Amino acid sequence: MNARFGWVILCALAVTSGCRTPSSDWNGNWKMNPSKGNFQGPTFTISVSADGEYRWDDGKSSFTFRCDGKDRPIGNNRTDACVKSSATVLDRTRKENGVKTNAYHWELSSGGTVFTSTATAFRPTGPVITGQLVASRISGSNGFAGQWRDPGSFQRHADMTLSLDTQTLHIGYPSAGQYIDAPLDGADAAMRGPHAPEGLTYAVRSVRRREISMLSKRNGKVVEQDSLELSSDGRVITSSWWNPDRPTGKGTLVYEKK
């Protein structure tokens, strides 16, 4: 996933810390209005080292892997294996305690200008979830390495569902197959589902009834500050995010209640 939309999720969970009962205005189905925001779509970079290590980095989450077919430990009883079948196709398989949990298929177009990643999440119960990311090349000309833009992120995250009670927040993006169930105690939480950002957590730092702020952290390091504002009539959520070192460079997205 794109990591950009993850901030909306954890921002909303902060509400209950500032008032005894959560406002019902947060609950419901929301629709993004791209024309009211200034975000042009997420970008990410894929690099390949001289010794064959791949690295994905979108500025907030990152991960590395090697395409040698081996189940390599990645922590928390998980392994990741990659097989590259051609210069334009590779497949990764992730396991937890020896059980397959995720599969990722990467493929380049014949001209190398379009990158497609199909992610599949296998759950112990419930249906298999599949999501697809299609990005256009910004820079680079050799294989997967280069900078890419994901214009389809708006479509995958255009619809948002949110439910909030006194203990838990559930929020999801049905088209992306991504969701989060977060306790309302300010603990770090991560998004789940295909293309969910890796190594990224969200922690609430301050709370007001219709305005909250939080920090995004990658592997424990702060990478972004975010805020969420709910309009007085409860019909609009305006999100803003910025690098703590560059507070004037804010991005915004707007969701309207259906």
C-alpha positions as CSV (number, residue, x, y, z in Angstrom):
1,M,0.0,0.0,0.0
2,N,0.8,2.5,-0.2
3,A,1.9,4.0,3.2
4,R,0.3,7.4,2.7
5,F,-3.2,6.4,3.7
6,G,-2.1,4.7,6.9
7,W,-2.0,7.9,8.8
8,V,-5.8,8.4,8.6
9,I,-6.3,5.1,10.4
10,L,-4.3,5.8,13.5
11,C,-5.2,9.5,13.7
12,A,-8.8,8.6,14.2
13,L,-8.1,6.3,17.1
14,A,-6.9,9.2,19.2
15,V,-10.3,10.6,19.7
16,T,-11.3,8.7,22.7
17,S,-8.4,9.9,24.8
18,G,-9.7,13.4,24.8
19,C,-13.3,12.7,25.7
20,R,-15.1,10.1,27.7
21,T,-17.3,8.8,24.9
22,P,-16.2,8.7,21.3
23,S,-18.0,11.0,19.0
24,S,-20.4,9.1,16.7
25,D,-19.4,11.6,13.9
26,W,-16.3,9.4,13.2
27,N,-18.3,6.4,12.3
28,G,-19.5,5.6,8.8
29,N,-18.4,5.4,5.2
30,W,-16.2,8.1,3.7
31,K,-15.3,9.0,0.1
32,M,-12.1,10.8,-0.9
33,N,-12.4,14.0,-2.9
34,P,-9.0,14.3,-4.7
35,S,-9.9,17.8,-6.0
36,K,-9.8,19.2,-2.5
37,G,-6.4,17.9,-1.5
38,N,-2.9,18.6,-2.9
39,F,-1.4,15.1,-2.9
40,Q,-0.3,13.9,-6.3
41,G,0.1,10.2,-5.4
42,P,2.7,8.2,-3.5
43,T,6.1,7.5,-4.9
44,F,8.6,4.7,-4.0
45,T,12.1,3.7,-4.9
46,I,13.5,0.3,-5.7
47,S,17.3,-0.2,-5.7
48,V,19.5,-3.2,-6.2
49,S,23.0,-3.3,-4.6
50,A,26.1,-4.7,-6.4
51,D,25.8,-8.0,-4.5
52,G,22.1,-8.4,-5.4
53,E,20.1,-7.1,-2.5
54,Y,16.8,-5.5,-3.4
55,R,15.5,-2.5,-1.4
56,W,12.0,-1.0,-1.4
57,D,11.6,2.5,0.2
58,D,8.7,4.8,0.1
59,G,10.0,7.3,2.6
60,K,8.1,5.9,5.5
61,S,8.4,2.1,5.2
62,S,11.2,0.0,3.7
63,F,12.4,-3.6,3.4
64,T,15.1,-5.6,1.7
65,F,15.3,-9.1,0.2
66,R,17.5,-11.3,-1.9
67,C,16.3,-13.4,-4.9
68,D,18.2,-16.7,-4.1
69,G,15.2,-18.9,-3.4
70,K,16.2,-19.3,0.3
71,D,13.7,-18.8,3.2
72,R,15.5,-16.0,4.9
73,P,14.6,-15.0,8.5
74,I,13.1,-11.6,8.8
75,G,12.1,-11.7,12.5
76,N,9.1,-12.6,14.6
77,N,9.2,-16.2,13.4
78,R,8.8,-15.1,9.8
79,T,10.8,-15.9,6.6
80,D,10.9,-14.4,3.2
81,A,12.0,-16.2,0.0
82,C,12.4,-14.7,-3.5
83,V,12.7,-16.4,-6.9
84,K,13.5,-14.3,-10.0
85,S,12.3,-16.2,-13.1
86,S,13.4,-13.6,-15.6
87,A,14.7,-10.1,-15.9
88,T,11.2,-8.8,-15.6
89,V,9.5,-11.2,-13.2
90,L,10.1,-12.2,-9.6
91,D,8.0,-13.8,-6.9
92,R,8.3,-13.5,-3.1
93,T,6.8,-15.8,-0.5
94,R,6.4,-14.9,3.2
95,K,5.8,-17.5,5.9
96,E,5.1,-17.3,9.6
97,N,6.0,-20.3,11.7
98,G,6.4,-22.2,8.4
99,V,2.9,-21.3,7.1
100,K,2.5,-19.2,4.0
101,T,1.0,-15.8,4.9
102,N,1.7,-13.6,1.9
103,A,2.7,-13.9,-1.8
104,Y,4.0,-11.0,-4.0
105,H,4.4,-11.1,-7.7
106,W,6.4,-8.4,-9.4
107,E,6.4,-7.8,-13.1
108,L,7.7,-5.2,-15.6
109,S,6.1,-4.2,-18.9
110,S,7.9,-5.0,-22.1
111,G,9.3,-1.5,-22.2
112,G,10.2,-1.4,-18.5
113,T,8.0,1.7,-17.9
114,V,5.2,0.1,-15.9
115,F,5.7,-1.9,-12.7
116,T,2.9,-4.2,-11.5
117,S,2.9,-5.8,-8.0
118,T,0.2,-8.2,-7.1
119,A,0.0,-9.0,-3.4
120,T,-2.0,-11.9,-1.8
121,A,-2.6,-12.2,1.9
122,F,-3.6,-15.6,3.3
123,R,-5.4,-15.6,6.6
124,P,-6.1,-18.5,9.0
125,T,-9.8,-17.7,8.7
126,G,-11.7,-15.7,6.1
127,P,-11.1,-15.3,2.4
128,V,-7.8,-14.8,0.6
129,I,-7.3,-11.1,-0.1
130,T,-5.5,-9.9,-3.2
131,G,-4.5,-6.3,-4.1
132,Q,-2.6,-4.9,-7.1
133,L,-0.4,-1.9,-7.5
134,V,0.4,-0.5,-10.9
135,A,3.1,2.2,-11.0
136,S,4.7,4.3,-13.8
137,R,8.5,4.9,-14.0
138,I,9.8,8.3,-13.0
139,S,13.5,7.5,-13.2
140,G,15.9,4.6,-13.9
141,S,16.1,2.4,-17.0
142,N,17.4,-0.9,-15.9
143,G,15.1,-3.6,-14.5
144,F,13.1,-2.9,-11.3
145,A,15.6,-0.3,-10.1
146,G,14.3,3.3,-10.2
147,Q,11.7,5.7,-8.8
148,W,8.1,4.9,-9.4
149,R,4.7,6.7,-8.9
150,D,1.5,4.9,-8.0
151,P,-1.4,6.8,-9.5
152,G,-3.8,4.1,-8.7
153,S,-3.5,4.6,-5.0
154,F,-6.3,7.1,-5.1
155,Q,-8.7,4.5,-6.5
156,R,-7.7,1.8,-4.0
157,H,-8.2,4.2,-1.1
158,A,-11.1,6.2,-2.4
159,D,-13.5,4.5,0.0
160,M,-12.9,4.3,3.7
161,T,-15.0,2.7,6.4
162,L,-14.6,3.6,10.1
163,S,-16.1,2.3,13.3
164,L,-15.2,3.4,16.7
165,D,-16.2,2.3,20.2
166,T,-14.8,2.8,23.7
167,Q,-12.0,0.3,23.2
168,T,-11.2,-0.3,19.6
169,L,-11.0,1.4,16.2
170,H,-11.7,-0.5,13.0
171,I,-11.0,1.2,9.7
172,G,-10.6,-0.3,6.3
173,Y,-10.1,0.4,2.6
174,P,-12.3,-2.2,0.9
175,S,-10.8,-1.7,-2.6
176,A,-7.3,-2.2,-1.3
177,G,-8.1,-5.0,1.1
178,Q,-6.3,-3.1,3.9
179,Y,-7.6,-2.7,7.4
180,I,-6.6,-2.0,11.0
181,D,-8.0,-2.9,14.4
182,A,-6.3,-0.7,17.0
183,P,-6.8,-0.5,20.8
184,L,-7.6,3.0,22.0
185,D,-4.8,3.3,24.4
186,G,-2.2,5.0,22.2
187,A,-0.2,1.9,21.6
188,D,1.6,1.5,18.3
189,A,-0.3,-0.3,15.6
190,A,0.2,-1.4,12.0
191,M,-2.0,-1.8,9.0
192,R,-2.8,-5.3,7.6
193,G,-3.6,-6.6,4.2
194,P,-1.9,-6.6,0.7
195,H,0.8,-3.9,0.2
196,A,0.5,-2.8,3.8
197,P,3.5,-0.7,4.7
198,E,6.2,-2.8,6.4
199,G,8.0,-1.6,9.6
200,L,5.6,1.3,10.0
201,T,3.6,2.1,13.1
202,Y,1.4,5.0,14.3
203,A,1.4,6.5,17.8
204,V,-1.0,9.2,19.0
205,R,0.6,12.2,20.8
206,S,-2.2,14.6,21.4
207,V,-6.0,14.6,21.3
208,R,-9.0,17.0,20.9
209,R,-12.6,16.2,20.2
210,R,-12.4,17.2,16.5
211,E,-8.7,17.5,16.0
212,I,-5.9,15.0,16.7
213,S,-2.2,14.6,16.0
214,M,0.1,11.6,15.8
215,L,3.5,10.4,14.8
216,S,4.4,7.9,12.2
217,K,7.4,5.8,13.0
218,R,9.5,3.4,10.9
219,N,11.2,0.8,13.0
220,G,10.8,3.1,16.0
221,K,12.1,6.3,14.3
222,V,9.8,9.2,13.7
223,V,9.4,9.8,10.0
224,E,6.3,12.0,9.8
225,Q,3.9,14.1,11.8
226,D,0.2,13.9,11.0
227,S,-3.0,15.6,11.9
228,L,-6.7,14.9,11.4
229,E,-9.5,17.4,11.6
230,L,-13.2,16.6,11.7
231,S,-15.5,19.4,10.5
232,S,-18.0,20.8,13.0
233,D,-20.9,19.2,11.1
234,G,-19.2,15.8,11.1
235,R,-19.3,15.6,7.3
236,V,-15.6,16.1,6.3
237,I,-12.2,14.7,7.4
238,T,-9.2,16.8,6.4
239,S,-5.9,15.1,6.8
240,S,-2.5,16.8,6.8
241,W,1.0,15.4,7.1
242,W,4.6,16.8,7.1
243,N,8.2,16.0,7.8
244,P,8.9,17.3,11.4
245,D,12.1,19.0,10.0
246,R,10.1,20.7,7.2
247,P,6.7,21.7,8.7
248,T,5.8,24.1,5.9
249,G,5.7,21.3,3.3
250,K,2.3,19.9,4.1
251,G,0.3,17.4,2.1
252,T,-3.5,17.1,2.4
253,L,-6.3,14.8,1.6
254,V,-10.0,15.3,2.1
255,Y,-12.6,12.6,2.8
256,E,-16.4,13.4,2.8
257,K,-19.0,11.3,4.5
258,K,-21.3,9.3,2.2
